[in-house]
């Protein structure tokens, strides 16, 4: 009977009544969820220009000095569902801990927006903005997943992050960008 009723509703173009919010929450818990799209690495590459930089920071609370090391040694081309894009491995070491995090170009764009909020940060991150401008001038008009181009882009992104590290007063900007500490 329920199958017949559902078929009649579908053919009649009638809209079933919307459940109340508390009913919708209970219903959504019972329904099976679609699995997330499978992530597939299509290709990997190494940045032949990769170099790490290190800077020491003093903790304002305890006045201990810790060092931050950063570089981007690799990139990969990933397929997630129907989308194909590049990711860059950002390796950072703070103190004795070293972590690698894959980031997309859009994550770097968000970092630029964050350091461009006001005139004071524009002065503080002057070289970072210059490095970003160089990167944007070398950027292709359309998405390019050519390995040689991605190796160059990897180097330019690394240079940008180097400048951000050198011009930062605390490691919090890099930590927030990576989302690891």
C-alpha positions as CSV (number, residue, x, y, z in Angstrom):
1,X,0.0,0.0,0.0
2,X,2.8,2.4,0.9
3,X,4.6,1.7,-2.4
4,X,1.3,2.4,-4.3
5,X,0.8,5.6,-2.3
6,X,4.4,6.8,-3.0
7,X,4.0,6.1,-6.7
8,X,0.8,8.1,-6.8
9,X,2.4,11.0,-5.1
10,X,5.4,10.9,-7.5
11,X,3.1,10.9,-10.5
12,X,0.8,13.6,-9.2
13,X,3.5,16.2,-8.7
14,X,2.1,16.8,-5.2
15,X,4.5,18.1,-2.6
16,X,4.5,16.0,0.6
17,X,4.1,18.0,3.9
18,X,7.4,19.2,5.4
19,X,8.2,17.4,8.7
20,X,8.7,19.5,11.8
21,X,12.4,20.2,12.6
22,X,12.6,17.7,15.4
23,X,11.0,15.0,13.2
24,X,13.4,15.9,10.3
25,X,16.4,15.4,12.7
26,X,15.1,12.0,13.7
27,X,14.4,11.0,10.1
28,X,17.9,12.1,8.9
29,X,19.6,10.0,11.6
30,X,17.8,6.9,10.2
31,X,18.4,7.5,6.5
32,X,21.6,6.0,5.1
33,X,24.1,8.6,4.1
34,X,25.9,8.6,0.8
35,X,29.6,7.8,1.2
36,X,32.0,10.7,0.7
37,X,33.5,10.9,-2.7
38,X,36.7,8.8,-3.0
39,X,39.9,10.7,-3.1
40,X,42.3,9.4,-5.8
41,X,45.9,10.7,-6.3
42,X,46.5,10.8,-10.0
43,X,50.1,12.1,-10.0
44,X,52.8,13.2,-7.7
45,X,55.8,15.5,-8.2
46,X,58.7,16.9,-6.4
47,X,59.7,20.6,-6.2
48,X,63.3,20.6,-7.4
49,X,63.7,24.1,-6.0
50,X,62.5,23.4,-2.4
51,X,64.5,24.9,0.4
52,X,63.5,25.1,4.1
53,X,63.7,28.2,6.2
54,X,63.9,28.5,9.9
55,X,63.0,31.4,12.2
56,X,63.0,31.6,16.0
57,X,60.2,33.1,18.0
58,X,59.9,34.0,21.6
59,X,56.8,33.0,23.5
60,X,55.2,36.1,25.0
61,X,53.9,34.1,28.0
62,X,56.9,32.0,29.1
63,X,59.7,33.9,27.2
64,X,61.1,30.6,25.8
65,X,62.5,30.5,22.3
66,X,61.2,28.0,19.8
67,X,62.1,27.6,16.1
68,X,59.8,27.2,13.2
69,X,60.9,25.4,10.0
70,X,58.9,25.5,6.8
71,X,59.1,24.2,3.2
72,X,57.0,22.8,0.4
73,X,58.8,19.7,-1.0
74,X,56.0,18.1,-3.0
75,X,52.8,18.5,-4.9
76,X,50.1,16.1,-6.1
77,X,47.2,16.0,-8.5
78,X,44.1,14.7,-6.9
79,X,40.7,13.6,-8.1
80,X,37.8,14.0,-5.6
81,X,34.5,13.0,-7.1
82,X,34.5,14.7,-10.5
83,X,36.9,17.6,-9.5
84,X,40.6,17.4,-10.3
85,X,43.0,19.8,-8.6
86,X,46.5,20.3,-7.3
87,X,47.6,20.1,-3.7
88,X,50.9,21.2,-2.1
89,X,52.6,19.5,0.9
90,X,53.5,22.2,3.4
91,X,56.0,20.7,6.0
92,X,56.4,22.7,9.1
93,X,58.4,22.0,12.3
94,X,57.7,23.9,15.5
95,X,60.0,22.9,18.3
96,X,60.5,19.1,18.2
97,X,57.3,18.4,16.2
98,X,57.3,18.2,12.4
99,X,54.0,17.9,10.5
100,X,53.1,17.8,6.8
101,X,49.7,19.2,5.6
102,X,48.3,19.1,2.1
103,X,47.0,22.6,1.0
104,X,45.2,23.8,-2.1
105,X,45.9,27.1,-3.9
106,X,42.6,28.5,-2.4
107,X,44.0,28.0,1.1
108,X,47.0,30.2,0.2
109,X,44.5,32.8,-1.2
110,X,42.7,32.8,2.2
111,X,46.0,33.4,3.9
112,X,46.7,36.4,1.6
113,X,43.3,37.8,2.5
114,X,44.1,37.4,6.2
115,X,47.3,39.3,6.0
116,X,45.8,42.0,3.8
117,X,43.1,43.1,6.2
118,X,44.4,46.6,7.2
119,X,47.2,49.1,6.4
120,X,49.4,48.0,9.3
121,X,49.5,44.4,8.0
122,X,50.1,45.7,4.5
123,X,53.3,47.4,5.8
124,X,54.3,44.4,8.0
125,X,53.9,41.9,5.2
126,X,55.2,44.0,2.3
127,X,57.6,41.4,0.9
128,X,54.9,38.7,1.3
129,X,52.6,40.8,-0.9
130,X,55.4,41.2,-3.4
131,X,56.0,37.5,-3.5
132,X,52.3,36.9,-4.0
133,X,52.2,39.4,-6.8
134,X,55.0,37.6,-8.6
135,X,53.1,34.3,-8.2
136,X,49.9,35.8,-9.6
137,X,51.8,37.2,-12.6
138,X,53.1,33.7,-13.4
139,X,49.7,32.1,-12.8
140,X,48.0,30.6,-15.9
141,X,44.7,32.0,-17.0
142,X,43.0,28.6,-16.7
143,X,43.7,25.7,-14.3
144,X,46.9,24.0,-15.4
145,X,48.0,20.6,-14.1
146,X,51.2,20.4,-16.0
147,X,54.0,19.0,-13.7
148,X,56.6,21.6,-14.8
149,X,54.1,24.4,-14.1
150,X,53.1,22.9,-10.7
151,X,56.8,22.6,-9.7
152,X,57.3,26.3,-10.5
153,X,54.1,27.2,-8.6
154,X,55.2,25.0,-5.7
155,X,58.5,27.0,-5.5
156,X,56.6,30.4,-5.8
157,X,54.2,29.4,-3.0
158,X,57.1,28.3,-0.9
159,X,58.8,31.7,-1.4
160,X,55.6,33.4,-0.4
161,X,55.4,31.4,2.8
162,X,59.1,32.1,3.5
163,X,58.3,35.8,3.4
164,X,55.2,35.3,5.6
165,X,57.4,33.5,8.2
166,X,60.1,36.1,8.1
167,X,57.7,39.0,8.5
168,X,55.5,37.4,11.2
169,X,56.0,38.4,14.8
170,X,54.5,35.1,16.1
171,X,54.1,31.6,14.7
172,X,50.3,31.8,15.1
173,X,49.6,32.9,11.5
174,X,51.4,29.7,10.2
175,X,49.8,27.5,12.8
176,X,46.3,28.8,11.9
177,X,47.0,28.4,8.2
178,X,48.0,24.8,8.7
179,X,45.4,24.1,11.4
180,X,47.6,21.6,13.2
181,X,48.4,23.1,16.7
